[in-house]
Amino acid sequence: MTMLHQLQSGDIARIVAFEPSSEITKTLGSKGIMEGSIIRIISRYGLITLSVHPKIFSVSHGIAKNIRVIKIRERNVKGEEL
């Protein structure tokens, strides 16, 4: 499995778990980001910007290091989705 901060712009993944779960789950859950959510990485510059259809959120790299994901699709070398 992969952590959210390891994904690249354009990657699509499913959130599997929050570690540690308590505070992160509460904070992100209030915004509609929860285990099972499908996300797409929009940008990694500064904060990590991600789309949880139809909303767009930004999270710090510190929080992203605590979000376990399964990559569904990744961009190819030219930046296009496969």
Backbone as CSV, one residue per row, in Angstrom:
resi,resn,N_x,N_y,N_z,CA_x,CA_y,CA_z,C_x,C_y,C_z
1,MET,0.827,-1.184,0.000,0.000,0.000,0.000,0.871,1.247,0.000
2,THR,0.241,2.349,-0.293,0.926,3.613,-0.476,0.338,4.653,0.472
3,MET,1.143,5.637,0.827,0.647,6.759,1.612,0.334,7.899,0.640
4,LEU,-0.630,8.730,0.997,-1.100,9.800,0.118,0.032,10.709,-0.353
5,HIS,0.985,11.025,0.500,2.065,11.941,0.117,2.980,11.363,-0.961
6,GLN,2.881,10.062,-1.237,3.711,9.429,-2.259,3.103,9.510,-3.656
7,LEU,1.835,9.914,-3.749,1.170,9.994,-5.042,1.660,11.209,-5.821
8,GLN,1.508,11.150,-7.129,1.900,12.239,-8.023,0.658,12.923,-8.578
9,SER,0.822,14.128,-9.092,-0.295,14.842,-9.720,-0.902,13.975,-10.811
10,GLY,-2.215,13.875,-10.828,-2.925,13.074,-11.813,-3.265,11.673,-11.340
11,ASP,-2.609,11.190,-10.272,-2.906,9.848,-9.754,-4.305,9.810,-9.145
12,ILE,-4.947,8.658,-9.263,-6.263,8.425,-8.661,-6.110,7.268,-7.688
13,ALA,-6.703,7.428,-6.491,-6.555,6.409,-5.452,-7.802,6.345,-4.581
14,ARG,-7.902,5.250,-3.824,-8.984,5.075,-2.839,-8.354,5.152,-1.448
15,ILE,-8.966,5.942,-0.564,-8.478,6.035,0.809,-8.842,4.749,1.545
16,VAL,-7.840,4.143,2.191,-8.031,2.879,2.896,-8.089,3.089,4.408
17,ALA,-7.205,3.952,4.936,-7.161,4.147,6.389,-6.460,5.446,6.739
18,PHE,-6.778,5.945,7.925,-6.107,7.105,8.497,-5.285,6.627,9.683
19,GLU,-4.021,7.045,9.767,-3.153,6.608,10.860,-2.466,7.817,11.483
20,PRO,-2.586,8.147,12.726,-3.531,7.576,13.678,-4.942,8.023,13.319
21,SER,-5.880,7.164,13.537,-7.216,7.381,12.987,-8.048,8.451,13.681
22,SER,-7.958,8.636,14.961,-8.914,9.458,15.701,-9.040,10.896,15.204
23,GLU,-8.003,11.704,15.336,-8.106,13.130,15.010,-8.216,13.377,13.509
24,ILE,-7.419,12.670,12.717,-7.465,12.854,11.263,-8.825,12.439,10.714
25,THR,-9.350,11.323,11.197,-10.661,10.849,10.734,-11.738,11.877,11.025
26,LYS,-11.713,12.448,12.214,-12.721,13.442,12.602,-12.605,14.697,11.748
27,THR,-11.384,15.196,11.589,-11.166,16.432,10.831,-11.541,16.271,9.365
28,LEU,-11.008,15.246,8.712,-11.290,15.056,7.288,-12.704,14.548,7.049
29,GLY,-13.217,13.726,7.974,-14.590,13.228,7.844,-15.616,14.344,7.828
30,SER,-15.352,15.410,8.583,-16.279,16.548,8.606,-16.318,17.256,7.250
31,LYS,-15.303,17.023,6.416,-15.250,17.619,5.079,-15.682,16.640,3.999
32,GLY,-16.078,15.443,4.403,-16.527,14.442,3.437,-15.426,13.544,2.911
33,ILE,-14.231,13.637,3.494,-13.127,12.770,3.086,-13.063,11.633,4.096
34,MET,-13.341,10.407,3.646,-13.393,9.275,4.567,-12.836,8.024,3.908
35,GLU,-12.662,6.976,4.693,-12.211,5.704,4.140,-13.171,5.278,3.041
36,GLY,-12.618,4.856,1.923,-13.424,4.458,0.775,-13.574,5.559,-0.271
37,SER,-13.250,6.808,0.099,-13.347,7.919,-0.856,-12.338,7.735,-1.990
38,ILE,-12.782,8.058,-3.207,-11.901,8.053,-4.373,-11.387,9.475,-4.539
39,ILE,-10.058,9.611,-4.642,-9.456,10.934,-4.757,-8.590,11.014,-6.006
40,ARG,-8.395,12.243,-6.484,-7.464,12.493,-7.587,-6.541,13.609,-7.145
41,ILE,-5.241,13.406,-7.294,-4.266,14.412,-6.911,-4.204,15.465,-8.007
42,ILE,-4.449,16.706,-7.622,-4.418,17.815,-8.574,-3.038,18.462,-8.589
43,SER,-2.464,18.671,-7.404,-1.171,19.341,-7.311,-0.437,18.902,-6.056
44,ARG,0.892,18.942,-6.115,1.720,18.606,-4.955,2.595,19.781,-4.540
45,TYR,2.398,20.941,-5.125,3.213,22.112,-4.803,2.673,22.784,-3.552
46,GLY,3.529,22.935,-2.542,3.069,23.472,-1.265,2.197,22.428,-0.606
47,LEU,0.930,22.719,-0.436,-0.018,21.728,0.080,-0.360,20.732,-1.023
48,ILE,-0.840,19.559,-0.631,-1.309,18.576,-1.610,-2.777,18.872,-1.877
49,THR,-3.078,19.206,-3.117,-4.447,19.531,-3.502,-5.060,18.304,-4.150
50,LEU,-6.249,17.924,-3.660,-6.898,16.726,-4.174,-8.374,16.965,-4.409
51,SER,-8.911,16.194,-5.298,-10.329,16.274,-5.636,-11.041,15.051,-5.070
52,VAL,-12.104,15.314,-4.332,-13.029,14.275,-3.878,-14.354,14.710,-4.478
53,HIS,-14.673,14.155,-5.627,-15.762,14.648,-6.474,-16.975,15.047,-5.662
54,PRO,-17.500,16.212,-5.819,-17.117,17.304,-6.720,-16.278,18.382,-6.029
55,LYS,-15.798,18.125,-4.835,-15.085,19.141,-4.054,-13.574,19.043,-4.231
56,ILE,-12.887,20.161,-3.936,-11.433,20.211,-3.982,-10.928,20.645,-2.608
57,PHE,-9.933,19.922,-2.084,-9.369,20.185,-0.767,-7.853,20.232,-0.862
58,SER,-7.232,20.845,0.132,-5.777,20.812,0.260,-5.436,20.288,1.641
59,VAL,-4.409,19.443,1.710,-3.921,18.921,2.987,-2.413,19.079,3.029
60,SER,-1.871,19.200,4.230,-0.421,19.326,4.377,0.244,17.983,4.089
61,HIS,1.533,18.041,3.794,2.287,16.806,3.579,2.316,15.983,4.870
62,GLY,2.318,16.653,6.025,2.306,15.952,7.309,1.055,15.116,7.494
63,ILE,-0.102,15.681,7.149,-1.354,14.909,7.235,-1.353,13.818,6.175
64,ALA,-0.893,14.137,4.967,-0.891,13.159,3.868,-0.047,11.933,4.195
65,LYS,0.978,12.101,5.038,1.823,10.964,5.428,1.067,9.977,6.309
66,ASN,-0.103,10.385,6.823,-0.902,9.528,7.699,-2.146,8.967,7.016
67,ILE,-2.250,9.131,5.701,-3.417,8.636,4.962,-2.958,7.518,4.032
68,ARG,-3.418,6.305,4.313,-3.053,5.125,3.515,-4.046,5.001,2.357
69,VAL,-3.508,4.783,1.152,-4.341,4.692,-0.050,-3.947,3.483,-0.893
70,ILE,-4.830,3.111,-1.792,-4.529,2.126,-2.843,-4.651,2.873,-4.164
71,LYS,-3.559,2.875,-4.927,-3.558,3.571,-6.204,-4.441,2.822,-7.189
72,ILE,-5.342,3.550,-7.840,-6.245,2.966,-8.834,-5.702,3.212,-10.236
73,ARG,-5.235,4.423,-10.457,-4.700,4.785,-11.773,-3.610,5.816,-11.566
74,GLU,-2.568,5.722,-12.382,-1.500,6.705,-12.292,-1.288,7.347,-13.638
75,ARG,-0.697,8.524,-13.604,-0.422,9.221,-14.856,0.789,8.582,-15.515
76,ASN,0.907,8.716,-16.825,2.098,8.191,-17.488,3.200,9.245,-17.458
77,VAL,4.311,8.978,-18.077,5.480,9.867,-18.019,5.165,11.248,-18.564
78,LYS,4.299,11.357,-19.555,3.968,12.649,-20.147,2.926,13.405,-19.330
79,GLY,2.451,12.818,-18.226,1.481,13.498,-17.384,0.039,13.191,-17.750
80,GLU,-0.172,12.342,-18.734,-1.517,11.968,-19.131,-1.963,10.745,-18.345
81,GLU,-3.262,10.652,-18.074,-3.763,9.483,-17.371,-3.695,8.272,-18.283
82,LEU,-3.413,7.113,-17.678,-3.359,5.864,-18.448,-4.743,5.301,-18.627
